[in-house]
Amino acid sequence: MMLLVNIISIVIESLILFRITQTMLKSNYNDSKRLIPLLCYLVINFGRLFVMKYQLISHDIIAKILALFLILMVVIFFYHDKLLTKLLWYSFNYLLNMIFDVTALLIIQAVLRSNTEYILSTVPTLSYCYIISKFLNILAVEYTVRRFHHSIIIPKPFKLELIFILILDFTLIMLSLLFTANPKMLQAHNNEYITLILTVVLLISGVTITLSYKLTHLANKELEYQLKMQQIELENKLNEDLSAVVQNLRSLRHDMNNHIGIIKGLSENKKYELLNEYLNEIYSTVANANDFIFVENQPLQILLNSKISKAQQRNIKLDTEIAISKIRLPDKDMCALLGNIIDNAYEATEKLESNRYIKLVIKEKNSGCFIHCENTYAEAPVIIDGKFITSKRATLEHGIGTENIKSIVKKYNGTIDFSVEEVFTVTIVIPYV
């Protein structure tokens, strides 16, 4: 009976750990190989059970510590995140496991009015502890992965708190191992002493969870602040671009008046050869003016023409296909969306020495706004489970542009798709409600 309970417990523990790591961390694989960590967890945990059952190692605690170390190595090897992030979720898993083991034991004590010695030495009551503990653990894990379905971005000011949390987690894991490795250690003390220890463990666990929540909350607030600051910066750039476009048009109009006067003079004096040379000289200026985009939405018109001007300065070929009668999104969101898309394309394309190419398509399609952007790139980005990973150094600013794009698309119930083939493409469809 106890063997069956242990087997079921190990399977559930392995599945819970896989659920946390696969959801909260970025796997190095996106196909059937993603199941390899789960198989490793099962093999390690069953190996631990086998070693402890047949006493292959003199002390059970050594087998448990070795299993914890091997599982940590699996997490480090099979997932893409930084080491601190991996340690956070690895420790979080065992912290939950320990908290609910203690909680289940206290519940059984309260219901049966039995002492700890009786509960740990009786198979039925110990089985009830396992059932309650795993049930609560599954609920907590499901809530966590649904509530925080993206990896936590850890800002530098909070790294000290994170290290403190990891130290607490490690301490609690060691305490749990000491108590569970040898039940006689519990039996050697009376109930009051054991209850005091369990209460302290729960108190420390509560402080740890509170700090973890604070860390996540502050990090998310900081991310929202960065997104808002980027939007404000984009609006300021838009105003600057408006002034630049107006000034360029005024300058072009003034120059064209002069050009027309010179052309008229050369024509009247029948200086046709000089006239032809002069026309060739000003052709490039006129050609650049022909690239000016005219759309009904003035802020969008300013943004697109500013981006075209910058593309020419950076020796990037920017082709546009604008076939939309009216933009139904607010100007601020539409400009922020397209500004981030084009800026990301600039960043990827600029790393090339040649073949710098971007194509932007905006049109109405199936009663919605269809946006498609493709660009060449020097280094292919990595996309895992819809998460966009670049080669940038991992900081709080990392991925702000992409997250801003996603948040705007989500705000209007749109869909977004990234793909990497010969060119990098992003396709967005925002329905008109």
C-alpha positions in Angstrom: 0.0 0.0 0.0 2.7 2.5 1.0 4.7 1.6 -2.2 1.7 2.5 -4.3 1.2 5.8 -2.5 4.9 6.7 -3.0 4.7 5.9 -6.7 1.6 8.0 -7.2 3.2 10.8 -5.2 6.3 10.7 -7.3 4.3 10.9 -10.6 2.3 13.9 -9.3 5.5 15.6 -8.0 7.2 15.2 -11.4 4.1 16.4 -13.3 3.8 19.5 -11.1 7.5 20.3 -11.5 7.2 19.9 -15.3 4.1 22.1 -15.3 6.0 24.9 -13.5 9.2 24.7 -15.5 7.6 24.3 -18.9 5.1 27.2 -18.3 7.3 29.7 -16.5 10.6 29.0 -18.3 11.6 29.0 -21.9 12.3 25.5 -23.2 15.2 25.0 -25.5 12.9 22.8 -27.6 9.5 23.4 -29.2 8.6 19.8 -30.4 8.2 16.4 -28.7 11.7 16.9 -27.1 10.0 19.2 -24.6 8.9 16.1 -22.8 12.5 15.1 -22.1 12.7 17.0 -18.8 9.5 15.3 -17.6 11.1 11.9 -18.3 14.2 13.0 -16.4 12.2 14.1 -13.4 10.5 10.7 -13.3 13.7 8.7 -13.7 15.4 10.8 -11.0 12.6 10.6 -8.5 12.0 6.8 -9.0 15.7 6.3 -8.7 15.6 8.1 -5.4 12.7 5.9 -4.2 14.6 2.7 -5.3 17.8 3.8 -3.5 15.9 4.6 -0.3 13.8 1.4 -0.4 16.8 -0.9 -0.8 19.1 1.2 1.4 21.8 1.5 -1.3 23.0 4.7 0.4 23.5 4.7 4.2 21.5 7.9 4.8 18.3 8.7 3.0 19.0 12.4 3.2 22.0 11.9 0.8 19.7 10.3 -1.8 17.2 13.2 -1.5 19.9 15.9 -1.8 21.4 14.1 -4.8 18.0 13.9 -6.5 17.4 17.6 -5.9 20.8 18.4 -7.4 20.2 16.2 -10.5 16.8 17.8 -11.1 18.4 21.3 -10.8 20.9 20.2 -13.5 18.0 19.2 -15.7 16.3 22.6 -15.2 19.6 24.4 -16.0 20.3 22.3 -19.1 16.9 22.2 -20.8 15.7 25.8 -20.3 16.9 29.0 -21.8 16.4 31.5 -19.0 19.0 33.2 -16.7 20.2 31.1 -13.8 18.5 33.3 -11.2 15.1 32.8 -12.9 15.6 29.0 -13.1 16.5 28.9 -9.4 13.5 31.0 -8.5 11.0 28.6 -10.1 12.9 25.5 -9.0 12.9 26.7 -5.4 9.3 27.9 -5.7 8.2 24.3 -6.6 9.8 22.7 -3.6 8.7 25.5 -1.3 5.1 24.8 -2.3 5.7 21.1 -1.9 7.0 21.6 1.7 4.3 24.1 2.7 1.5 21.8 1.7 3.1 18.8 3.3 3.2 20.7 6.6 -0.3 22.1 6.0 -1.7 18.6 5.3 -0.1 17.2 8.5 -1.7 20.0 10.6 -5.1 19.4 9.0 -5.0 15.7 9.8 -3.9 16.5 13.3 -6.8 18.9 13.8 -9.4 16.5 12.3 -8.3 13.3 13.9 -7.0 14.9 17.1 -4.0 12.6 16.8 -0.3 13.3 17.5 2.4 13.5 14.8 3.9 10.1 15.8 0.6 8.3 15.1 0.0 10.0 11.8 3.5 9.4 10.4 3.6 5.7 11.5 0.1 4.8 10.2 -0.3 4.1 6.5 -3.9 5.3 6.1 -3.4 8.7 7.8 -0.1 9.2 6.0 -1.9 8.5 2.7 -4.5 11.1 3.6 -1.6 13.6 4.2 -0.2 12.8 0.7 -3.7 13.2 -0.9 -4.4 16.6 0.8 -0.9 17.9 0.2 -0.8 17.1 -3.6 -4.4 18.4 -4.1 -3.5 21.7 -2.6 -0.2 21.8 -4.5 -1.9 21.2 -7.8 -4.4 24.0 -7.1 -1.6 26.4 -6.2 0.5 25.5 -9.2 -2.4 25.9 -11.6 -3.3 29.3 -10.1 0.4 30.4 -10.4 0.9 29.3 -14.1 -2.4 30.9 -15.1 -1.9 34.1 -13.2 1.8 34.6 -14.1 1.9 32.9 -17.5 5.0 34.9 -18.6 8.4 34.8 -17.1 9.1 37.3 -14.4 11.4 40.1 -15.4 13.8 40.7 -12.5 14.9 44.3 -12.2 18.3 45.0 -10.6 16.9 46.8 -7.4 15.1 43.6 -6.4 17.9 41.1 -6.9 18.9 41.3 -3.3 15.4 40.4 -2.2 15.5 37.5 -4.7 18.7 36.2 -3.2 17.2 36.4 0.3 14.1 34.4 -1.0 16.4 31.7 -2.5 18.3 31.4 0.8 15.1 31.0 2.7 13.8 28.4 0.2 17.1 26.5 0.5 16.8 26.6 4.3 13.3 25.4 4.3 14.1 22.6 1.9 16.9 21.4 4.2 14.6 21.5 7.2 12.0 19.5 5.3 14.6 16.9 4.4 15.8 16.6 8.0 12.3 15.9 9.2 11.2 13.6 6.4 14.4 11.6 6.1 14.0 10.1 9.6 10.5 10.1 11.2 12.1 8.9 14.5 13.5 12.4 14.8 9.9 13.7 15.1 8.9 10.9 17.4 11.8 11.8 19.8 10.0 15.1 20.8 6.6 15.8 22.2 3.8 17.3 20.2 4.2 20.8 21.5 7.8 21.0 20.3 6.9 19.7 16.9 3.9 22.0 16.5 6.2 25.0 17.3 8.7 24.0 14.7 5.9 23.5 12.0 4.4 26.9 12.9 7.8 28.6 12.5 8.3 26.8 9.1 4.9 28.0 7.9 5.6 31.5 9.2 8.8 31.7 7.2 7.1 30.2 4.2 4.4 32.9 4.4 7.1 35.7 4.5 8.8 34.1 1.5 5.6 34.0 -0.5 4.8 37.6 0.5 8.3 38.8 -0.7 7.8 36.8 -3.9 4.5 38.5 -4.6 6.0 41.9 -3.8 8.9 41.2 -6.2 6.5 40.2 -9.0 4.1 43.1 -8.4 6.9 45.7 -8.4 8.5 44.2 -11.5 5.2 44.3 -13.3 4.6 47.9 -12.2 8.1 48.8 -13.4 7.4 47.2 -16.8 4.1 49.1 -17.2 5.9 52.3 -16.4 8.5 51.6 -19.0 5.8 50.9 -21.6 4.1 54.2 -20.8 7.4 56.1 -20.9 8.0 54.6 -24.3 4.6 55.7 -25.6 5.3 59.2 -24.3 8.7 59.2 -26.0 7.1 58.0 -29.2 4.6 60.9 -29.1 7.4 63.4 -28.6 9.3 61.9 -31.5 6.1 62.2 -33.6 5.8 65.9 -32.8 9.5 66.3 -33.7 8.9 64.4 -36.9 5.9 66.6 -37.7 8.1 69.7 -37.4 10.8 68.2 -39.5 8.3 67.1 -42.3 6.7 70.6 -42.4 10.1 72.2 -42.5 11.3 69.9 -45.3 8.1 70.6 -47.3 8.6 74.4 -46.9 12.3 74.0 -48.0 11.3 71.9 -51.0 8.6 74.4 -52.0 11.1 77.2 -51.8 13.7 75.3 -53.7 11.2 74.3 -56.4 10.3 77.9 -56.9 14.0 78.6 -57.5 14.3 75.6 -59.8 11.3 76.6 -61.9 12.7 80.1 -62.3 16.1 78.7 -63.5 14.4 76.2 -65.8 12.3 79.0 -67.3 15.3 81.2 -67.9 17.3 78.4 -69.5 14.4 77.5 -71.7 13.8 81.1 -72.8 17.4 81.5 -73.7 17.4 78.2 -75.5 20.2 76.8 -73.4 18.9 73.2 -73.9 22.1 71.4 -73.0 22.4 73.3 -69.7 18.7 72.8 -69.1 19.1 69.0 -69.5 22.1 68.9 -67.1 20.2 71.0 -64.6 17.2 68.7 -64.7 19.4 65.7 -64.2 20.8 67.3 -61.1 17.5 68.0 -59.4 15.9 64.7 -60.5 17.1 62.9 -57.3 15.5 65.6 -55.1 12.2 65.3 -57.0 12.4 61.5 -56.8 12.8 61.6 -53.0 9.8 63.9 -52.8 7.7 61.4 -54.8 8.3 58.8 -52.0 6.1 61.0 -49.7 3.0 59.0 -48.5 -0.4 60.6 -48.4 -3.1 59.0 -46.1 -6.1 60.4 -44.5 -4.8 59.9 -41.0 -2.4 62.8 -40.4 -0.4 61.4 -37.4 0.0 58.1 -39.3 1.1 60.0 -42.4 3.7 61.9 -40.4 5.0 58.7 -38.8 5.3 56.7 -42.0 7.1 59.6 -43.9 9.4 60.0 -41.0 10.3 56.3 -41.1 10.8 56.5 -44.8 13.2 59.4 -44.4 15.2 57.6 -41.7 15.3 54.4 -43.9 16.9 56.4 -46.7 19.4 57.9 -44.3 20.3 54.4 -43.0 20.5 52.9 -46.6 17.5 50.7 -45.9 15.0 50.0 -48.7 11.6 50.5 -47.2 8.7 49.4 -49.4 5.2 50.3 -48.3 1.7 49.2 -49.5 -0.9 51.4 -47.8 -4.4 50.5 -49.0 -6.8 51.4 -46.2 -9.5 54.1 -46.3 -9.7 54.9 -42.6 -7.8 53.8 -39.5 -10.3 52.9 -36.9 -7.8 52.5 -34.1 -7.0 55.6 -31.9 -4.1 57.5 -33.4 -1.9 57.0 -30.3 -2.2 53.2 -30.3 -1.9 52.9 -34.1 1.3 55.0 -34.2 2.7 53.2 -31.2 2.0 49.8 -32.9 3.5 50.7 -36.3 6.4 52.6 -34.7 7.5 49.6 -32.6 7.1 47.3 -35.6 9.2 49.4 -37.9 11.8 50.2 -35.2 12.3 46.4 -34.5 12.7 45.9 -38.3 15.3 48.7 -38.4 17.3 47.1 -35.6 17.4 43.7 -37.2 18.1 45.0 -40.7 20.9 47.5 -39.8 23.1 44.6 -38.7 23.4 43.6 -42.4 26.1 45.0 -44.6 23.9 44.6 -47.7 20.4 43.6 -48.7 18.8 45.9 -46.1 15.1 45.5 -46.9 11.8 46.1 -45.1 8.3 45.8 -46.5 5.3 47.2 -44.7 1.7 46.4 -45.8 -1.4 48.0 -44.2 -4.8 47.3 -45.7 -8.4 46.3 -44.8 -9.0 42.6 -44.9 -12.1 40.6 -43.8 -13.6 43.6 -41.9 -10.4 44.3 -40.0 -7.0 46.0 -40.2 -4.3 43.8 -41.7 -0.7 44.7 -40.9 2.2 42.7 -42.4 5.9 43.6 -42.0 8.8 41.6 -43.2 12.5 42.3 -43.1 15.9 40.8 -43.7 18.1 40.0 -40.7 21.6 39.2 -39.8 20.8 37.0 -36.8 17.6 35.0 -36.6 15.6 35.7 -33.4 14.3 32.8 -31.3 10.5 32.3 -30.9 9.4 29.9 -28.2 5.7 29.4 -27.4 5.0 32.8 -28.9 7.7 34.5 -26.8 10.1 36.6 -28.7 13.7 36.2 -27.6 16.5 38.4 -29.0 20.2 38.4 -28.5 20.0 41.6 -26.4 21.4 41.5 -22.9 18.6 40.6 -20.5 17.5 43.8 -18.8 14.2 45.3 -17.9 14.2 47.2 -21.2 14.7 43.9 -23.0 11.6 43.1 -25.2 9.8 46.3 -24.3 8.9 47.0 -28.0 7.6 43.6 -28.6 5.6 43.5 -25.4 4.1 46.9 -26.3 3.0 45.5 -29.7 1.4 42.5 -28.0 -0.4 44.6 -25.4 -1.9 46.9 -28.1 -3.0 43.9 -30.3 -4.5 42.2 -27.2 -6.3 45.4 -26.2 -8.3 45.3 -29.5 -8.8 41.5 -29.5 -6.5 41.1 -32.4 -4.1 38.2 -33.4 -0.4 38.4 -33.9 2.0 35.9 -35.5 5.8 35.9 -35.8 7.7 33.7 -38.2 11.3 33.3 -39.1 12.2 31.9 -42.5 14.2 33.6 -45.3 12.9 36.9 -43.8 11.4 37.7 -40.4 7.7 38.5 -40.6 5.1 39.8 -38.2 1.4 39.6 -39.2 -1.3 41.3 -37.2 -5.1 41.3 -37.8 -7.2 43.6 -35.7 -11.0 43.1 -36.2 -13.3 46.0 -36.4 -16.0 45.7 -33.8 
